[in-house]
Amino acid sequence: MRFALLWFAAFVSTTILDIFWARYTLAVSEKRRLPAAIWSSAISAAGSVAMATYFEDRWLMTAGVAGAFAGTWIGTKTMKVE
């Protein structure tokens, strides 16, 4: 049960991290400094949480890979690019 909770935490934190990366990339490409800086800070915080979960067990990297896929898919699907 503990592994399942850690796997879920790693998945969610990596998904959120990749959504933040997608938003950051869009803000940078549109040369919006303040939003890019805010997303950059959020990336740092979410990345710390994601990496902390991986130290527990290397098998949690599978959750990171799945979360990265899901986060990029969600992040790019919900972006409004003109």
Secondary structure as the mmCIF struct_conf table of DSSP 4:
data_model
#
loop_
_struct_conf.conf_type_id
_struct_conf.id
_struct_conf.beg_label_comp_id
_struct_conf.beg_label_asym_id
_struct_conf.beg_label_seq_id
_struct_conf.end_label_comp_id
_struct_conf.end_label_asym_id
_struct_conf.end_label_seq_id
HELX_RH_AL_P HELX_RH_AL_P1 ARG A 2 SER A 29
TURN_TY1_P TURN_TY1_P1 GLU A 30 LYS A 31
HELX_RH_AL_P HELX_RH_AL_P2 ARG A 33 TYR A 54
TURN_TY1_P TURN_TY1_P2 PHE A 55 GLU A 56
HELX_RH_3T_P HELX_RH_3T_P1 ARG A 58 LEU A 60
HELX_RH_AL_P HELX_RH_AL_P3 MET A 61 THR A 78
#
